[in-house]
């Protein structure tokens, strides 16, 4: 269910969205980051990682496929599934381990369609003129959390 659509006129707005999401992220959460190449997925992910863990300049896991960051309360796993050949490969990357006490950011989640847990928040980034737009979809619990974070 669509929860919110947010205009992101520049990179700073995309980073601010990532920072706000970090405020309400909890162990067991999955955030699906969807969008074409260049839509801002990595920018949003880096801002969320920095806000949650203090790690700045986090690399995109395009080649490593997964990077892990220790936060104050739980580990954050950043997956980039673009290069997966089969959806089941997500288990080899540690998805189950990630969700056992940690949270996951998943770029290109459609590569593991049907294998990611229900209840994930989807953030679909779209190019909109010179800026971007974030379409956020999730359940009612995510709606309440987005309001708490000042997003909705």
VMD Tcl script that builds the backbone (N, CA, C; Angstrom):
set m [mol new atoms 456]
animate dup $m
set s [atomselect $m all]
$s set {name element resname resid chain x y z} {
  {N N UNK 1 A 0.847 -1.168 0.000}
  {CA C UNK 1 A 0.000 0.000 0.000}
  {C C UNK 1 A 0.898 1.239 0.000}
  {N N UNK 2 A 0.609 2.199 -0.856}
  {CA C UNK 2 A 1.383 3.435 -0.920}
  {C C UNK 2 A 1.142 4.245 0.340}
  {N N UNK 3 A 2.220 4.632 0.982}
  {CA C UNK 3 A 2.126 5.397 2.215}
  {C C UNK 3 A 2.387 6.879 2.000}
  {N N UNK 4 A 3.370 7.153 1.150}
  {CA C UNK 4 A 3.801 8.537 1.005}
  {C C UNK 4 A 4.580 8.694 -0.287}
  {N N UNK 5 A 4.435 9.864 -0.924}
  {CA C UNK 5 A 5.251 10.246 -2.063}
  {C C UNK 5 A 5.918 11.562 -1.692}
  {N N UNK 6 A 7.239 11.581 -1.828}
  {CA C UNK 6 A 8.013 12.743 -1.388}
  {C C UNK 6 A 8.860 13.237 -2.552}
  {N N UNK 7 A 8.776 14.520 -2.844}
  {CA C UNK 7 A 9.652 15.118 -3.844}
  {C C UNK 7 A 11.019 15.342 -3.223}
  {N N UNK 8 A 12.046 14.976 -3.955}
  {CA C UNK 8 A 13.432 15.140 -3.518}
  {C C UNK 8 A 14.133 16.016 -4.555}
  {N N UNK 9 A 14.091 17.326 -4.376}
  {CA C UNK 9 A 14.594 18.222 -5.416}
  {C C UNK 9 A 16.105 18.170 -5.631}
  {N N UNK 10 A 16.848 17.663 -4.640}
  {CA C UNK 10 A 18.301 17.625 -4.773}
  {C C UNK 10 A 18.879 16.511 -3.902}
  {N N UNK 11 A 20.185 16.350 -3.987}
  {CA C UNK 11 A 20.862 15.288 -3.232}
  {C C UNK 11 A 20.687 15.482 -1.726}
  {N N UNK 12 A 20.680 16.710 -1.265}
  {CA C UNK 12 A 20.506 16.974 0.166}
  {C C UNK 12 A 19.159 16.441 0.663}
  {N N UNK 13 A 18.130 16.557 -0.140}
  {CA C UNK 13 A 16.810 16.050 0.247}
  {C C UNK 13 A 16.809 14.523 0.311}
  {N N UNK 14 A 17.530 13.884 -0.605}
  {CA C UNK 14 A 17.642 12.423 -0.586}
  {C C UNK 14 A 18.388 11.976 0.668}
  {N N UNK 15 A 19.459 12.674 1.003}
  {CA C UNK 15 A 20.206 12.356 2.224}
  {C C UNK 15 A 19.345 12.562 3.465}
  {N N UNK 16 A 18.576 13.625 3.492}
  {CA C UNK 16 A 17.709 13.896 4.643}
  {C C UNK 16 A 16.681 12.783 4.834}
  {N N UNK 17 A 16.168 12.246 3.734}
  {CA C UNK 17 A 15.229 11.135 3.833}
  {C C UNK 17 A 15.914 9.921 4.454}
  {N N UNK 18 A 17.125 9.616 4.040}
  {CA C UNK 18 A 17.880 8.505 4.620}
  {C C UNK 18 A 18.113 8.704 6.108}
  {N N UNK 19 A 18.442 9.918 6.505}
  {CA C UNK 19 A 18.665 10.224 7.922}
  {C C UNK 19 A 17.389 10.040 8.733}
  {N N UNK 20 A 16.260 10.448 8.194}
  {CA C UNK 20 A 14.980 10.287 8.907}
  {C C UNK 20 A 14.604 8.806 9.031}
  {N N UNK 21 A 14.838 8.047 7.973}
  {CA C UNK 21 A 14.542 6.615 8.034}
  {C C UNK 21 A 15.384 5.929 9.112}
  {N N UNK 22 A 16.627 6.364 9.262}
  {CA C UNK 22 A 17.505 5.763 10.274}
  {C C UNK 22 A 16.917 5.908 11.677}
  {N N UNK 23 A 16.174 6.965 11.923}
  {CA C UNK 23 A 15.592 7.208 13.252}
  {C C UNK 23 A 14.597 6.135 13.673}
  {N N UNK 24 A 13.952 5.490 12.698}
  {CA C UNK 24 A 12.901 4.530 13.041}
  {C C UNK 24 A 13.243 3.100 12.614}
  {N N UNK 25 A 14.435 2.879 12.097}
  {CA C UNK 25 A 14.835 1.543 11.705}
  {C C UNK 25 A 15.095 0.699 12.948}
  {N N UNK 26 A 14.672 -0.552 12.903}
  {CA C UNK 26 A 14.833 -1.447 14.045}
  {C C UNK 26 A 15.339 -2.809 13.567}
  {N N UNK 27 A 15.854 -3.576 14.496}
  {CA C UNK 27 A 16.287 -4.940 14.192}
  {C C UNK 27 A 15.120 -5.708 13.576}
  {N N UNK 28 A 15.419 -6.476 12.548}
  {CA C UNK 28 A 14.405 -7.257 11.852}
  {C C UNK 28 A 13.797 -6.561 10.650}
  {N N UNK 29 A 14.075 -5.280 10.489}
  {CA C UNK 29 A 13.514 -4.521 9.370}
  {C C UNK 29 A 14.241 -4.806 8.066}
  {N N UNK 30 A 13.465 -4.723 6.997}
  {CA C UNK 30 A 14.015 -4.762 5.644}
  {C C UNK 30 A 13.500 -3.521 4.923}
  {N N UNK 31 A 14.429 -2.768 4.341}
  {CA C UNK 31 A 14.074 -1.628 3.506}
  {C C UNK 31 A 14.518 -1.970 2.090}
  {N N UNK 32 A 13.542 -2.060 1.216}
  {CA C UNK 32 A 13.778 -2.360 -0.199}
  {C C UNK 32 A 14.015 -1.040 -0.926}
  {N N UNK 33 A 15.176 -0.881 -1.542}
  {CA C UNK 33 A 15.496 0.327 -2.299}
  {C C UNK 33 A 15.398 0.006 -3.784}
  {N N UNK 34 A 14.374 0.540 -4.429}
  {CA C UNK 34 A 14.138 0.285 -5.844}
  {C C UNK 34 A 14.374 1.557 -6.646}
  {N N UNK 35 A 14.709 1.379 -7.912}
  {CA C UNK 35 A 14.879 2.511 -8.815}
  {C C UNK 35 A 15.921 2.205 -9.863}
  {N N UNK 36 A 15.855 2.934 -10.942}
  {CA C UNK 36 A 16.812 2.758 -12.031}
  {C C UNK 36 A 18.210 3.180 -11.592}
  {N N UNK 37 A 19.206 2.829 -12.394}
  {CA C UNK 37 A 20.568 3.294 -12.150}
  {C C UNK 37 A 20.560 4.819 -12.096}
  {N N UNK 38 A 21.224 5.374 -11.114}
  {CA C UNK 38 A 21.306 6.816 -10.983}
  {C C UNK 38 A 20.117 7.471 -10.293}
  {N N UNK 39 A 19.191 6.684 -9.782}
  {CA C UNK 39 A 17.996 7.249 -9.141}
  {C C UNK 39 A 18.257 7.744 -7.727}
  {N N UNK 40 A 19.369 7.348 -7.121}
  {CA C UNK 40 A 19.694 7.840 -5.781}
  {C C UNK 40 A 19.673 6.790 -4.683}
  {N N UNK 41 A 19.599 5.519 -5.042}
  {CA C UNK 41 A 19.553 4.452 -4.034}
  {C C UNK 41 A 20.790 4.478 -3.141}
  {N N UNK 42 A 21.965 4.570 -3.735}
  {CA C UNK 42 A 23.195 4.554 -2.942}
  {C C UNK 42 A 23.332 5.811 -2.095}
  {N N UNK 43 A 22.885 6.947 -2.608}
  {CA C UNK 43 A 22.922 8.192 -1.828}
  {C C UNK 43 A 22.058 8.060 -0.587}
  {N N UNK 44 A 20.845 7.551 -0.761}
  {CA C UNK 44 A 19.943 7.363 0.373}
  {C C UNK 44 A 20.536 6.350 1.353}
  {N N UNK 45 A 21.071 5.245 0.838}
  {CA C UNK 45 A 21.651 4.213 1.702}
  {C C UNK 45 A 22.825 4.762 2.505}
  {N N UNK 46 A 23.724 5.494 1.868}
  {CA C UNK 46 A 24.886 6.053 2.584}
  {C C UNK 46 A 24.456 6.999 3.701}
  {N N UNK 47 A 23.446 7.804 3.441}
  {CA C UNK 47 A 22.966 8.738 4.476}
  {C C UNK 47 A 22.352 7.972 5.640}
  {N N UNK 48 A 21.587 6.931 5.353}
  {CA C UNK 48 A 20.995 6.122 6.411}
  {C C UNK 48 A 22.090 5.431 7.223}
  {N N UNK 49 A 23.067 4.854 6.542}
  {CA C UNK 49 A 24.181 4.175 7.218}
  {C C UNK 49 A 24.928 5.146 8.118}
  {N N UNK 50 A 25.234 6.336 7.618}
  {CA C UNK 50 A 25.961 7.325 8.413}
  {C C UNK 50 A 25.158 7.745 9.639}
  {N N UNK 51 A 23.860 7.977 9.459}
  {CA C UNK 51 A 23.029 8.412 10.577}
  {C C UNK 51 A 22.894 7.326 11.634}
  {N N UNK 52 A 22.832 6.072 11.212}
  {CA C UNK 52 A 22.620 4.968 12.150}
  {C C UNK 52 A 23.911 4.490 12.799}
  {N N UNK 53 A 25.006 4.480 12.041}
  {CA C UNK 53 A 26.242 3.860 12.538}
  {C C UNK 53 A 27.416 4.822 12.697}
  {N N UNK 54 A 27.323 6.007 12.104}
  {CA C UNK 54 A 28.436 6.945 12.152}
  {C C UNK 54 A 29.473 6.711 11.066}
  {N N UNK 55 A 29.284 5.684 10.241}
  {CA C UNK 55 A 30.219 5.399 9.152}
  {C C UNK 55 A 29.889 6.310 7.981}
  {N N UNK 56 A 30.841 7.161 7.618}
  {CA C UNK 56 A 30.623 8.049 6.484}
  {C C UNK 56 A 31.373 7.510 5.274}
  {N N UNK 57 A 30.866 7.814 4.098}
  {CA C UNK 57 A 31.515 7.376 2.862}
  {C C UNK 57 A 31.439 5.875 2.649}
  {N N UNK 58 A 30.377 5.240 3.109}
  {CA C UNK 58 A 30.219 3.795 2.934}
  {C C UNK 58 A 30.262 3.444 1.457}
  {N N UNK 59 A 31.001 2.399 1.104}
  {CA C UNK 59 A 31.061 2.014 -0.309}
  {C C UNK 59 A 29.764 1.340 -0.746}
  {N N UNK 60 A 29.468 1.449 -2.018}
  {CA C UNK 60 A 28.338 0.712 -2.573}
  {C C UNK 60 A 28.759 -0.748 -2.673}
  {N N UNK 61 A 27.900 -1.674 -2.268}
  {CA C UNK 61 A 28.279 -3.086 -2.336}
  {C C UNK 61 A 28.035 -3.714 -3.712}
  {N N UNK 62 A 28.187 -2.927 -4.761}
  {CA C UNK 62 A 27.942 -3.433 -6.109}
  {C C UNK 62 A 28.803 -4.650 -6.415}
  {N N UNK 63 A 30.067 -4.646 -6.004}
  {CA C UNK 63 A 30.964 -5.754 -6.318}
  {C C UNK 63 A 31.078 -6.749 -5.171}
  {N N UNK 64 A 31.000 -6.283 -3.937}
  {CA C UNK 64 A 31.080 -7.196 -2.793}
  {C C UNK 64 A 29.726 -7.839 -2.513}
  {N N UNK 65 A 28.661 -7.259 -3.018}
  {CA C UNK 65 A 27.271 -7.689 -2.878}
  {C C UNK 65 A 26.675 -7.404 -1.502}
  {N N UNK 66 A 27.489 -7.336 -0.460}
  {CA C UNK 66 A 26.963 -7.024 0.862}
  {C C UNK 66 A 28.060 -6.378 1.710}
  {N N UNK 67 A 27.670 -5.382 2.476}
  {CA C UNK 67 A 28.546 -4.731 3.458}
  {C C UNK 67 A 27.786 -4.717 4.778}
  {N N UNK 68 A 28.492 -4.882 5.873}
  {CA C UNK 68 A 27.865 -4.915 7.198}
  {C C UNK 68 A 28.442 -3.798 8.058}
  {N N UNK 69 A 27.557 -3.142 8.821}
  {CA C UNK 69 A 27.937 -2.034 9.684}
  {C C UNK 69 A 27.355 -2.272 11.073}
  {N N UNK 70 A 28.155 -2.056 12.084}
  {CA C UNK 70 A 27.676 -2.208 13.462}
  {C C UNK 70 A 27.071 -0.895 13.933}
  {N N UNK 71 A 25.816 -0.965 14.336}
  {CA C UNK 71 A 25.148 0.187 14.915}
  {C C UNK 71 A 25.145 0.055 16.430}
  {N N UNK 72 A 24.636 1.030 17.127}
  {CA C UNK 72 A 24.636 0.967 18.592}
  {C C UNK 72 A 23.732 -0.137 19.140}
  {N N UNK 73 A 22.686 -0.489 18.417}
  {CA C UNK 73 A 21.738 -1.485 18.917}
  {C C UNK 73 A 21.650 -2.744 18.058}
  {N N UNK 74 A 22.062 -2.667 16.808}
  {CA C UNK 74 A 21.975 -3.815 15.898}
  {C C UNK 74 A 22.859 -3.569 14.682}
  {N N UNK 75 A 23.169 -4.645 13.991}
  {CA C UNK 75 A 23.963 -4.543 12.764}
  {C C UNK 75 A 23.051 -4.168 11.601}
  {N N UNK 76 A 23.604 -3.403 10.688}
  {CA C UNK 76 A 22.903 -3.023 9.466}
  {C C UNK 76 A 23.637 -3.661 8.296}
  {N N UNK 77 A 22.914 -4.434 7.521}
  {CA C UNK 77 A 23.458 -5.117 6.355}
  {C C UNK 77 A 22.959 -4.389 5.110}
  {N N UNK 78 A 23.888 -4.038 4.223}
  {CA C UNK 78 A 23.549 -3.338 2.984}
  {C C UNK 78 A 23.832 -4.286 1.821}
  {N N UNK 79 A 22.767 -4.755 1.201}
  {CA C UNK 79 A 22.860 -5.690 0.086}
  {C C UNK 79 A 22.654 -4.953 -1.232}
  {N N UNK 80 A 23.425 -5.331 -2.247}
  {CA C UNK 80 A 23.191 -4.879 -3.615}
  {C C UNK 80 A 23.062 -6.142 -4.456}
  {N N UNK 81 A 21.848 -6.447 -4.884}
  {CA C UNK 81 A 21.558 -7.710 -5.555}
  {C C UNK 81 A 21.617 -7.614 -7.072}
  {N N UNK 82 A 22.103 -6.506 -7.591}
  {CA C UNK 82 A 22.104 -6.277 -9.036}
  {C C UNK 82 A 22.760 -7.418 -9.812}
  {N N UNK 83 A 23.841 -7.965 -9.266}
  {CA C UNK 83 A 24.595 -8.987 -9.996}
  {C C UNK 83 A 24.178 -10.423 -9.667}
  {N N UNK 84 A 23.122 -10.607 -8.880}
  {CA C UNK 84 A 22.677 -11.969 -8.591}
  {C C UNK 84 A 22.183 -12.643 -9.867}
  {N N UNK 85 A 22.523 -13.905 -10.021}
  {CA C UNK 85 A 22.035 -14.667 -11.167}
  {C C UNK 85 A 20.768 -15.420 -10.829}
  {N N UNK 86 A 20.645 -15.868 -9.573}
  {CA C UNK 86 A 19.459 -16.600 -9.119}
  {C C UNK 86 A 19.004 -16.008 -7.798}
  {N N UNK 87 A 17.702 -15.875 -7.578}
  {CA C UNK 87 A 17.207 -15.293 -6.326}
  {C C UNK 87 A 17.740 -15.987 -5.076}
  {N N UNK 88 A 17.909 -17.297 -5.118}
  {CA C UNK 88 A 18.337 -18.054 -3.948}
  {C C UNK 88 A 19.746 -17.679 -3.475}
  {N N UNK 89 A 20.519 -17.028 -4.325}
  {CA C UNK 89 A 21.864 -16.610 -3.939}
  {C C UNK 89 A 21.849 -15.618 -2.780}
  {N N UNK 90 A 20.703 -14.991 -2.536}
  {CA C UNK 90 A 20.609 -14.038 -1.429}
  {C C UNK 90 A 20.878 -14.731 -0.089}
  {N N UNK 91 A 20.552 -16.008 -0.002}
  {CA C UNK 91 A 20.826 -16.740 1.240}
  {C C UNK 91 A 22.324 -16.948 1.445}
  {N N UNK 92 A 23.066 -17.140 0.361}
  {CA C UNK 92 A 24.517 -17.290 0.446}
  {C C UNK 92 A 25.177 -16.006 0.931}
  {N N UNK 93 A 24.507 -14.880 0.729}
  {CA C UNK 93 A 25.042 -13.584 1.150}
  {C C UNK 93 A 24.773 -13.298 2.626}
  {N N UNK 94 A 23.941 -14.113 3.281}
  {CA C UNK 94 A 23.696 -13.936 4.701}
  {C C UNK 94 A 22.390 -13.261 5.053}
  {N N UNK 95 A 21.403 -13.314 4.181}
  {CA C UNK 95 A 20.134 -12.645 4.479}
  {C C UNK 95 A 19.527 -13.134 5.790}
  {N N UNK 96 A 19.498 -14.428 5.999}
  {CA C UNK 96 A 18.898 -14.943 7.236}
  {C C UNK 96 A 19.668 -14.467 8.457}
  {N N UNK 97 A 20.977 -14.456 8.368}
  {CA C UNK 97 A 21.808 -13.960 9.470}
  {C C UNK 97 A 21.554 -12.475 9.705}
  {N N UNK 98 A 21.404 -11.730 8.620}
  {CA C UNK 98 A 21.158 -10.294 8.735}
  {C C UNK 98 A 19.889 -10.016 9.519}
  {N N UNK 99 A 18.861 -10.798 9.271}
  {CA C UNK 99 A 17.567 -10.545 9.909}
  {C C UNK 99 A 17.453 -11.173 11.291}
  {N N UNK 100 A 18.448 -11.938 11.689}
  {CA C UNK 100 A 18.474 -12.514 13.026}
  {C C UNK 100 A 19.169 -11.524 13.958}
  {N N UNK 101 A 18.459 -10.447 14.274}
  {CA C UNK 101 A 19.003 -9.431 15.161}
  {C C UNK 101 A 19.521 -8.194 14.472}
  {N N UNK 102 A 19.497 -8.166 13.153}
  {CA C UNK 102 A 19.963 -7.005 12.417}
  {C C UNK 102 A 18.867 -6.468 11.505}
  {N N UNK 103 A 19.227 -5.489 10.691}
  {CA C UNK 103 A 18.310 -4.910 9.707}
  {C C UNK 103 A 19.008 -4.935 8.356}
  {N N UNK 104 A 18.221 -4.844 7.292}
  {CA C UNK 104 A 18.785 -4.943 5.950}
  {C C UNK 104 A 18.264 -3.841 5.037}
  {N N UNK 105 A 19.195 -3.225 4.329}
  {CA C UNK 105 A 18.889 -2.346 3.198}
  {C C UNK 105 A 19.177 -3.181 1.966}
  {N N UNK 106 A 18.226 -3.255 1.048}
  {CA C UNK 106 A 18.388 -4.127 -0.108}
  {C C UNK 106 A 18.163 -3.330 -1.391}
  {N N UNK 107 A 19.260 -3.086 -2.109}
  {CA C UNK 107 A 19.150 -2.480 -3.430}
  {C C UNK 107 A 18.891 -3.586 -4.447}
  {N N UNK 108 A 18.065 -3.301 -5.444}
  {CA C UNK 108 A 17.656 -4.253 -6.469}
  {C C UNK 108 A 16.945 -5.449 -5.836}
  {N N UNK 109 A 15.973 -5.209 -4.952}
  {CA C UNK 109 A 15.295 -6.315 -4.260}
  {C C UNK 109 A 14.516 -7.228 -5.192}
  {N N UNK 110 A 14.130 -6.743 -6.364}
  {CA C UNK 110 A 13.382 -7.571 -7.299}
  {C C UNK 110 A 14.198 -8.788 -7.745}
  {N N UNK 111 A 15.518 -8.764 -7.567}
  {CA C UNK 111 A 16.365 -9.910 -7.918}
  {C C UNK 111 A 16.160 -11.077 -6.949}
  {N N UNK 112 A 15.535 -10.805 -5.808}
  {CA C UNK 112 A 15.246 -11.852 -4.814}
  {C C UNK 112 A 13.748 -11.889 -4.522}
  {N N UNK 113 A 12.969 -11.525 -5.513}
  {CA C UNK 113 A 11.512 -11.443 -5.326}
  {C C UNK 113 A 10.968 -12.743 -4.756}
  {N N UNK 114 A 10.105 -12.599 -3.763}
  {CA C UNK 114 A 9.485 -13.743 -3.117}
  {C C UNK 114 A 10.309 -14.327 -1.996}
  {N N UNK 115 A 11.561 -13.911 -1.853}
  {CA C UNK 115 A 12.418 -14.450 -0.804}
  {C C UNK 115 A 12.645 -13.463 0.341}
  {N N UNK 116 A 12.334 -12.206 0.107}
  {CA C UNK 116 A 12.468 -11.208 1.170}
  {C C UNK 116 A 11.224 -11.277 2.049}
  {N N UNK 117 A 11.378 -11.007 3.332}
  {CA C UNK 117 A 10.235 -11.148 4.240}
  {C C UNK 117 A 9.119 -10.148 3.963}
  {N N UNK 118 A 7.905 -10.584 4.271}
  {CA C UNK 118 A 6.755 -9.676 4.187}
  {C C UNK 118 A 6.938 -8.580 5.229}
  {N N UNK 119 A 6.295 -7.477 5.020}
  {CA C UNK 119 A 6.380 -6.384 5.979}
  {C C UNK 119 A 7.528 -5.432 5.734}
  {N N UNK 120 A 8.226 -5.592 4.615}
  {CA C UNK 120 A 9.323 -4.683 4.285}
  {C C UNK 120 A 8.766 -3.322 3.873}
  {N N UNK 121 A 9.570 -2.300 4.064}
  {CA C UNK 121 A 9.266 -0.976 3.535}
  {C C UNK 121 A 9.918 -0.888 2.171}
  {N N UNK 122 A 9.171 -0.481 1.166}
  {CA C UNK 122 A 9.728 -0.257 -0.161}
  {C C UNK 122 A 9.872 1.240 -0.378}
  {N N UNK 123 A 11.068 1.650 -0.770}
  {CA C UNK 123 A 11.330 3.030 -1.152}
  {C C UNK 123 A 11.736 2.981 -2.624}
  {N N UNK 124 A 10.823 3.427 -3.471}
  {CA C UNK 124 A 11.085 3.431 -4.913}
  {C C UNK 124 A 11.486 4.847 -5.303}
  {N N UNK 125 A 12.711 4.992 -5.777}
  {CA C UNK 125 A 13.223 6.296 -6.188}
  {C C UNK 125 A 13.065 6.432 -7.692}
  {N N UNK 126 A 12.489 7.556 -8.091}
  {CA C UNK 126 A 12.235 7.829 -9.504}
  {C C UNK 126 A 12.873 9.156 -9.879}
  {N N UNK 127 A 13.386 9.226 -11.081}
  {CA C UNK 127 A 13.917 10.483 -11.589}
  {C C UNK 127 A 12.722 11.346 -11.975}
  {N N UNK 128 A 12.713 12.587 -11.483}
  {CA C UNK 128 A 11.602 13.511 -11.730}
  {C C UNK 128 A 12.187 14.859 -12.120}
  {N N UNK 129 A 12.354 15.061 -13.412}
  {CA C UNK 129 A 12.980 16.301 -13.877}
  {C C UNK 129 A 14.433 16.335 -13.439}
  {N N UNK 130 A 14.835 17.441 -12.811}
  {CA C UNK 130 A 16.208 17.565 -12.324}
  {C C UNK 130 A 16.386 16.913 -10.961}
  {N N UNK 131 A 15.299 16.523 -10.321}
  {CA C UNK 131 A 15.356 15.922 -8.989}
  {C C UNK 131 A 14.918 14.478 -9.002}
  {N N UNK 132 A 14.429 14.042 -7.847}
  {CA C UNK 132 A 13.964 12.676 -7.667}
  {C C UNK 132 A 12.629 12.707 -6.926}
  {N N UNK 133 A 11.989 11.570 -6.901}
  {CA C UNK 133 A 10.762 11.388 -6.134}
  {C C UNK 133 A 10.889 10.048 -5.430}
  {N N UNK 134 A 10.492 9.985 -4.169}
  {CA C UNK 134 A 10.476 8.733 -3.417}
  {C C UNK 134 A 9.032 8.326 -3.200}
  {N N UNK 135 A 8.694 7.132 -3.657}
  {CA C UNK 135 A 7.377 6.558 -3.411}
  {C C UNK 135 A 7.584 5.465 -2.376}
  {N N UNK 136 A 6.941 5.628 -1.241}
  {CA C UNK 136 A 7.148 4.706 -0.131}
  {C C UNK 136 A 5.912 3.840 0.040}
  {N N UNK 137 A 6.142 2.528 0.128}
  {CA C UNK 137 A 5.048 1.580 0.264}
  {C C UNK 137 A 5.349 0.636 1.413}
  {N N UNK 138 A 4.314 0.314 2.176}
  {CA C UNK 138 A 4.480 -0.605 3.291}
  {C C UNK 138 A 3.168 -0.787 4.024}
  {N N UNK 139 A 3.235 -1.448 5.147}
  {CA C UNK 139 A 2.031 -1.712 5.929}
  {C C UNK 139 A 1.725 -0.536 6.871}
  {N N UNK 140 A 0.639 -0.665 7.637}
  {CA C UNK 140 A 0.225 0.398 8.551}
  {C C UNK 140 A 1.281 0.705 9.612}
  {N N UNK 141 A 1.988 -0.327 10.065}
  {CA C UNK 141 A 3.036 -0.108 11.067}
  {C C UNK 141 A 4.124 0.809 10.507}
  {N N UNK 142 A 4.487 0.594 9.240}
  {CA C UNK 142 A 5.467 1.487 8.615}
  {C C UNK 142 A 4.891 2.896 8.485}
  {N N UNK 143 A 3.608 3.008 8.186}
  {CA C UNK 143 A 2.988 4.328 8.098}
  {C C UNK 143 A 3.142 5.099 9.396}
  {N N UNK 144 A 2.900 4.433 10.509}
  {CA C UNK 144 A 3.050 5.079 11.824}
  {C C UNK 144 A 4.507 5.458 12.083}
  {N N UNK 145 A 5.412 4.604 11.698}
  {CA C UNK 145 A 6.835 4.894 11.916}
  {C C UNK 145 A 7.309 6.055 11.047}
  {N N UNK 146 A 6.817 6.119 9.817}
  {CA C UNK 146 A 7.185 7.240 8.944}
  {C C UNK 146 A 6.678 8.556 9.525}
  {N N UNK 147 A 5.485 8.546 10.083}
  {CA C UNK 147 A 4.961 9.757 10.744}
  {C C UNK 147 A 5.856 10.145 11.910}
  {N N UNK 148 A 6.268 9.165 12.705}
  {CA C UNK 148 A 7.142 9.414 13.859}
  {C C UNK 148 A 8.458 10.047 13.401}
  {N N UNK 149 A 8.933 9.653 12.227}
  {CA C UNK 149 A 10.200 10.170 11.703}
  {C C UNK 149 A 10.051 11.506 10.987}
  {N N UNK 150 A 8.796 11.999 10.907}
  {CA C UNK 150 A 8.571 13.267 10.225}
  {C C UNK 150 A 8.568 13.139 8.721}
  {N N UNK 151 A 8.340 11.936 8.227}
  {CA C UNK 151 A 8.362 11.705 6.774}
  {C C UNK 151 A 6.955 11.824 6.202}
  {N N UNK 152 A 5.972 11.294 6.896}
  {CA C UNK 152 A 4.584 11.310 6.401}
  {C C UNK 152 A 3.809 12.445 7.042}
}
mol reanalyze $m
mol bondsrecalc $m
mol representation Tube
mol addrep $m
